[in-house]
Amino acid sequence: KPLRKISEAFKELESKVNSQTQVEIANFSHACSLVSPLFGCLGIAFKFAEMDYVSKVEDLCEASKSIVSLQIMLDRDIQQNSVKKAGSHSRNLLRVKRGLDMVRVLFEQILAMEGNSLKGPASTAYAQVFAPHHGWAIRKAVAAGMYALPTKAQLLKKLNEDESSARLHMQNYVVSSAPLILYIDKLFHSRELGVDW
Protein backbone atom coordinates (compact mmCIF):
# COMPACT_ATOMS: atom_id res chain seq x y z
CA LYS A 1 0.00 0.00 0.00
CA PRO A 2 2.27 2.78 -1.25
CA LEU A 3 -0.14 5.61 -0.38
CA ARG A 4 -0.21 4.68 3.30
CA LYS A 5 3.60 4.49 3.43
CA ILE A 6 3.88 7.87 1.72
CA SER A 7 1.32 9.41 4.06
CA GLU A 8 3.10 8.08 7.18
CA ALA A 9 6.60 9.08 6.01
CA PHE A 10 5.55 12.65 5.21
CA LYS A 11 3.68 13.00 8.50
CA GLU A 12 6.97 12.19 10.22
CA LEU A 13 8.82 14.81 8.15
CA GLU A 14 6.09 17.36 8.87
CA SER A 15 6.56 16.85 12.62
CA LYS A 16 10.31 17.54 12.21
CA VAL A 17 9.62 20.73 10.28
CA ASN A 18 7.00 21.84 12.84
CA SER A 19 9.32 21.13 15.76
CA GLN A 20 12.07 23.22 14.09
CA THR A 21 14.33 20.15 13.96
CA GLN A 22 16.75 19.90 11.06
CA VAL A 23 15.44 17.62 8.34
CA GLU A 24 17.82 14.70 7.90
CA ILE A 25 18.64 13.80 4.32
CA ALA A 26 18.29 10.08 5.09
CA ASN A 27 14.66 10.46 6.28
CA PHE A 28 13.84 12.92 3.52
CA SER A 29 15.28 10.81 0.69
CA HIS A 30 13.59 7.68 2.05
CA ALA A 31 10.18 9.41 2.10
CA CYS A 32 10.81 10.76 -1.41
CA SER A 33 11.72 7.30 -2.71
CA LEU A 34 8.26 6.09 -1.61
CA VAL A 35 6.72 8.62 -4.01
CA SER A 36 8.65 7.28 -7.04
CA PRO A 37 6.15 4.50 -7.93
CA LEU A 38 3.36 7.09 -8.21
CA PHE A 39 4.99 8.67 -11.25
CA GLY A 40 5.23 5.22 -12.84
CA CYS A 41 1.50 4.68 -12.26
CA LEU A 42 0.69 7.86 -14.20
CA GLY A 43 2.00 6.47 -17.47
CA ILE A 44 3.82 8.07 -20.37
CA ALA A 45 2.83 11.69 -19.60
CA PHE A 46 5.00 11.65 -16.50
CA LYS A 47 7.75 9.33 -17.72
CA PHE A 48 10.24 12.23 -17.92
CA ALA A 49 9.30 13.25 -14.36
CA GLU A 50 9.70 9.69 -13.11
CA MET A 51 13.17 9.25 -14.63
CA ASP A 52 14.33 12.70 -13.49
CA TYR A 53 12.83 12.37 -10.01
CA VAL A 54 14.17 8.85 -9.36
CA SER A 55 17.74 9.76 -10.34
CA LYS A 56 17.68 12.91 -8.17
CA VAL A 57 16.30 10.97 -5.16
CA GLU A 58 19.06 8.38 -5.62
CA ASP A 59 21.62 11.20 -5.53
CA LEU A 60 20.16 12.48 -2.24
CA CYS A 61 20.18 8.94 -0.80
CA GLU A 62 23.86 8.78 -1.68
CA ALA A 63 24.48 12.21 -0.14
CA SER A 64 22.84 11.09 3.11
CA LYS A 65 25.77 8.72 3.70
CA SER A 66 28.11 11.65 4.31
CA ILE A 67 25.86 14.67 5.00
CA VAL A 68 23.35 14.79 7.85
CA SER A 69 20.79 17.48 7.03
CA LEU A 70 19.34 19.42 4.10
CA GLN A 71 20.69 22.67 5.62
CA ILE A 72 24.26 21.35 5.83
CA MET A 73 24.03 19.99 2.28
CA LEU A 74 22.92 23.34 0.90
CA ASP A 75 25.58 25.25 2.85
CA ARG A 76 28.27 22.86 1.64
CA ASP A 77 27.23 23.42 -1.99
CA ILE A 78 27.31 27.19 -1.38
CA GLN A 79 30.87 26.93 0.02
CA GLN A 80 31.91 24.90 -3.02
CA ASN A 81 30.15 27.34 -5.36
CA SER A 82 28.28 24.43 -6.95
CA VAL A 83 24.63 25.11 -5.98
CA LYS A 84 23.35 25.74 -9.51
CA LYS A 85 25.69 23.33 -11.29
CA ALA A 86 24.06 20.37 -13.04
CA GLY A 87 24.16 17.35 -10.76
CA SER A 88 24.71 19.31 -7.53
CA HIS A 89 22.83 18.04 -4.48
CA SER A 90 21.14 21.43 -4.09
CA ARG A 91 19.91 21.46 -7.67
CA ASN A 92 18.68 17.89 -7.26
CA LEU A 93 16.88 18.85 -4.04
CA LEU A 94 15.06 21.62 -5.88
CA ARG A 95 13.98 19.17 -8.62
CA VAL A 96 12.79 16.60 -6.07
CA LYS A 97 10.86 19.32 -4.25
CA ARG A 98 9.06 20.11 -7.52
CA GLY A 99 8.14 16.43 -7.86
CA LEU A 100 6.68 16.42 -4.34
CA ASP A 101 4.80 19.63 -5.08
CA MET A 102 3.40 18.21 -8.32
CA VAL A 103 2.05 15.18 -6.42
CA ARG A 104 0.59 17.50 -3.76
CA VAL A 105 -1.30 19.54 -6.37
CA LEU A 106 -2.36 16.36 -8.20
CA PHE A 107 -3.82 14.90 -4.99
CA GLU A 108 -5.57 18.19 -4.15
CA GLN A 109 -7.14 18.19 -7.60
CA ILE A 110 -8.16 14.51 -7.39
CA LEU A 111 -9.77 15.14 -3.98
CA ALA A 112 -11.72 18.11 -5.36
CA MET A 113 -12.88 16.47 -8.58
CA GLU A 114 -15.93 14.51 -9.57
CA GLY A 115 -15.65 11.70 -12.07
CA ASN A 116 -12.99 9.26 -13.12
CA SER A 117 -10.68 11.17 -15.47
CA LEU A 118 -7.25 12.22 -14.22
CA LYS A 119 -6.62 14.48 -17.21
CA GLY A 120 -7.86 17.64 -15.45
CA PRO A 121 -6.00 17.07 -12.17
CA ALA A 122 -2.78 15.98 -13.91
CA SER A 123 -2.90 18.90 -16.39
CA THR A 124 -3.42 21.41 -13.57
CA ALA A 125 -0.59 19.90 -11.48
CA TYR A 126 1.77 19.89 -14.45
CA ALA A 127 0.86 23.46 -15.47
CA GLN A 128 1.34 24.80 -11.93
CA VAL A 129 4.58 23.06 -11.02
CA PHE A 130 6.58 21.82 -14.01
CA ALA A 131 5.44 23.74 -17.10
CA PRO A 132 7.12 27.06 -16.12
CA HIS A 133 10.49 25.24 -16.08
CA HIS A 134 10.04 23.23 -19.28
CA GLY A 135 10.64 24.15 -22.89
CA TRP A 136 8.03 23.92 -25.60
CA ALA A 137 9.00 20.39 -26.73
CA ILE A 138 8.60 18.82 -23.29
CA ARG A 139 5.31 20.67 -22.66
CA LYS A 140 4.00 19.40 -26.02
CA ALA A 141 5.05 15.80 -25.27
CA VAL A 142 3.40 15.94 -21.85
CA ALA A 143 0.17 17.33 -23.34
CA ALA A 144 0.11 14.43 -25.81
CA GLY A 145 0.81 11.95 -23.01
CA MET A 146 -2.14 13.23 -20.97
CA TYR A 147 -4.43 11.19 -23.22
CA ALA A 148 -2.75 8.00 -22.02
CA LEU A 149 -3.30 8.66 -18.30
CA PRO A 150 -5.03 5.91 -16.35
CA THR A 151 -8.48 6.61 -14.95
CA LYS A 152 -8.79 7.31 -11.25
CA ALA A 153 -10.18 3.79 -10.77
CA GLN A 154 -7.20 2.27 -12.62
CA LEU A 155 -4.78 4.36 -10.56
CA LEU A 156 -6.36 3.26 -7.27
CA LYS A 157 -6.25 -0.35 -8.40
CA LYS A 158 -2.52 -0.04 -9.24
CA LEU A 159 -1.98 1.49 -5.80
CA ASN A 160 -4.05 -1.23 -4.13
CA GLU A 161 -6.43 1.29 -2.55
CA ASP A 162 -10.17 1.78 -2.39
CA GLU A 163 -11.76 5.22 -2.72
CA SER A 164 -12.04 6.00 1.01
CA SER A 165 -8.54 4.84 2.03
CA ALA A 166 -7.03 6.63 -0.97
CA ARG A 167 -8.82 9.88 -0.06
CA LEU A 168 -7.56 9.69 3.52
CA HIS A 169 -3.92 9.07 2.51
CA MET A 170 -3.99 11.68 -0.26
CA GLN A 171 -5.42 14.24 2.18
CA ASN A 172 -2.72 13.37 4.74
CA TYR A 173 -0.01 13.84 2.10
CA VAL A 174 -1.46 17.18 0.94
CA VAL A 175 -1.47 18.46 4.53
CA SER A 176 1.91 17.08 5.61
CA SER A 177 3.89 17.82 2.44
CA ALA A 178 2.92 21.52 2.32
CA PRO A 179 5.05 22.63 5.33
CA LEU A 180 7.98 20.52 4.05
CA ILE A 181 7.82 22.11 0.59
CA LEU A 182 7.66 25.54 2.23
CA TYR A 183 10.62 24.61 4.46
CA ILE A 184 12.74 23.70 1.42
CA ASP A 185 11.74 26.92 -0.35
CA LYS A 186 12.76 28.88 2.78
CA LEU A 187 16.15 27.11 2.87
CA PHE A 188 16.83 28.42 -0.64
CA HIS A 189 15.33 31.89 -0.10
CA SER A 190 17.13 32.44 3.23
CA ARG A 191 20.40 31.94 1.36
CA GLU A 192 19.25 34.26 -1.43
CA LEU A 193 19.32 31.46 -4.00
CA GLY A 194 15.69 31.64 -5.14
CA VAL A 195 13.83 28.59 -6.44
CA ASP A 196 13.04 29.53 -10.05
CA TRP A 197 16.02 28.02 -11.81
C-alpha positions, 0 to 999 in steps of 0.5 A, a space after each residue: 500500500 504505497 499511499 499509506 507508506 507515503 502518508 506516514 513518512 511525510 507525516 513524520 517529516 512534517 513533525 520535524 519541520 514543525 518542531 524546528 528540527 533539522 530535516 535529515 537527508 536520510 529520512 527525507 530521501 527515504 520518504 521521497 523514494 516512496 513517491 517514485 512508484 506514483 509517477 510510474 503509475 501515471 503512465 507516459 505523460 510523467 515518464 520524464 518526471 519519473 526518470 528525473 525524479 528517481 535519479 535525483 532521489 538516488 543522488 540524495 540517498 547517496 548524499 545522506 551517507 556523508 551529509 546529515 541534514 538538508 541545511 548542511 548539504 545546501 551550505 556545503 554546496 554554497 561553500 563549493 560554489 556548486 549550488 546551480 551546477 548540473 548534478 549538484 545536491 542542491 539542484 537535485 533537491 530543488 527538482 525533487 521538491 518540484 516532484 513532491 509539489 506536483 504530487 501535492 497539487 495532483 492529490 488536491 485536484 483529485 480530492 476536489 474532482 468529480 468523475 474518473 478522469 485524471 486528465 484535469 488534475 494531472 494537467 493542472 498539477 503539471 501546469 502549476 509546477 513543471 510547465 514554467 520550467 520546461 521548454 516547448 517540446 517537453 510541454 507538447 510531449 506531456 500534453 500528448 501523453 495526458 491522453 494516455 493517463 489511467 483513470 482514477 479507478 485504474 490508478 487506485 487499483 494499481 496502488 491497491 487502494 479503495 476510494 475511502 482509504 485513498 482519499 484519507 492518505 492523499 489528504 494526509 499527504 497534501 497536509 503534511 507535504 505543504 510545510 515541508 515544501 515551504 521549508 525547502 523553499 525557505 532554505 533556498 530563499 534564506 540563502 538568497 538562492 531563489 527557487 526559479 532556476 
